[in-house]
């Protein structure tokens, strides 16, 4: 009898611990993990055919530890990209700032809407740790049966 009670207690504690962890995973919790300034490590453009098969990968220019996205608690974001000014000697750089809003829509997705636009771009989280964020952002709204392009962002805190 005592042995059965011990097993029952272990089972109840296991279920209780598992339930707490499950409760912590929420869109609010994911938003809390995203909120911060993230610095770029790399950006890749990935082109897919109409069937979803990867056809081309191109590494895009990024200024590591300079270019960043700052997700804020008020659901806004600011992205800063340092860009080389064309036809200027000596080389001159300018910060190009983009503002907008973001919304966590599931445990693996969020949307970003640039200021002045109404169409949100879908972002799919590939990896999120306390130090690294990897996500794909659609370049345009996907249309079934048509080729599409995503930009894969790899950032760190």
Secondary structure, 3 states (H helix, E strand, C coil): CHHHHHHHHHHHHHHHHHHHHHHHCCHHHHHHHHCEEEEEEEEEEEEECCCCCEEEEEEECCCCCCCEEEECCCCEEEEEEEEECCCCCCCCEEEEEEEEEEEECCCCEEEEEECCCCCCEEEEEEEECCCEEEEEEECCCCCCCCCEEEEEEEEEC
